[in-house]
Amino acid sequence: MKHLQFFIISKSGYSLLEVTIALALLFFTLAPLSVMIHRNNALIHARQEIIAMCLLEQEIARAKCRSLNILPVQRRVINNAEWIITSEVSGDKLKTVTMVASLFGKERGRSVFYEFTDQ
C-alpha cells in the first residue's frame, strides 16, 4: 500500500507528470496534423497556379489567332470557381500584351508577350 501512495500526490488536481504526458500526447498528435494541413494548402495553391498558366496559354493562342482582337475581361468557370482573365494591349508597332488570371480577387498568374505589327 505504501508504494501506491507514491503516485497519488493530491486528490484535488493533476500532478506535474500527468500534465507533461498529456501535453506531449497533444503535441505529437497536433504536429503531424498541422504539417498535413500546410501541405494540403500548398498543393491547392500550386494547382491554382497551374490552372492559371493553362488559361493564360489558351488566351495567348486565341489572341494571336485573332490578330490581338481580344476582350479586356473574360470569365471562365472551372470546377465551380470563377476565373477572371484581364487583358491589356499597349504600344504601336511593338504591341505589349499583358494578361492576368485571378481567382477570388487574387492574382494567380501573369503573362506578358510581345507582337510586332508592320501596320
N, C-alpha and C positions, 0 to 999 in steps of 0.2 A: 504494500500500500504506500510505503514511503517513496518508492521510485515513481509512482503515478502523480504524486503531488509536485514533482519537479516540473511537469509540463503545464499544470494548472496554476497560473500565476494569479489571475484575477477573474472573477465571475462577471464583472461589470463591463469588460471590454475585450479587445483583441490584443494579443501580445505582439511585440515587435517582429518576431519571427513569422507569425501568421500574416501580418501586413506585408512584409517583404516578399513572402511567397506569392501572395495574391497579386502584388504589383508586378512581379516577374512573369507570372502567367498572363496577366493582362498585356504586358509589353510584348511577349512572344506570340500572342495572337493578333495584336493590332499592327505590329510592324510588317508582317507579310501582307496583311490586308491593305495597308496604305501603299505598299510597293505595287500591288496589283492594280489599285485604282489609278496610280500615277502612270503606269504603263498603258492602261486602257485609254486614258486621256491622251497620251502621246500618239497612240495608234489612230484615234479618232481624228486628231489634228493632221496627222500625215495623210490619212485617207482624204480629208477635205482638200489638202494641197494638191494631191494627185488629180482629184476631180476638177479642181480649178484649172490646172495646167491642161488637162484634156479639153475642157470647154474653150479655153483661150486658143488652143491649137486649132480647134474646129472653126472658131470665129476668124482666125487669121486666114485660113484656107478659103473661107467664104468671102472675106474682104478682097483677097487677091483675085478671086474669080469674078467678082463684081466690079472690078476696077476701082476699088476703095469707096464704092457707094454703100456705106454702112449706116445702120441706125445708131444714134448716140447711146440708147439704153435698150437692152434686151433682157428678157426674163426667161429663165429655164427652171423647170421643176424636176429635180432628181431625188428619188427616194423620199418624197413628200417634203423636201426642203427647197425653198425658192432661192435660186442663184440669180444675182443681178450682174450683168456684164455691161460695163460702161466703156464707150469708145470715144477717142478724141483724135482728130486728124489736124495736123498743122504743117505749115510750110507750103512753098510754091512748087518748085521743080523737084526738090527732095522732100517728099512727104514723110512726116514722122507720125506713126500711128501708135497710140498708147491705149492698151486695153487692160481693164481691171475687173477681176472676178471677185465678188463679195458675197458672203453668206451671213445672214443675220446682222447686217451692217458692219461686218468686219472684213477687211481686205484679206483674201486668201491666196491671191495670185495676181501678178502684174507681168505684162508682156509689152515690149516695145519693138517695133520693126520699122524699117525704112523702105520706101518705094520711090524709085526715080521715075519721073514722068517727063517726057520731052514735049509736052503740050504747052 
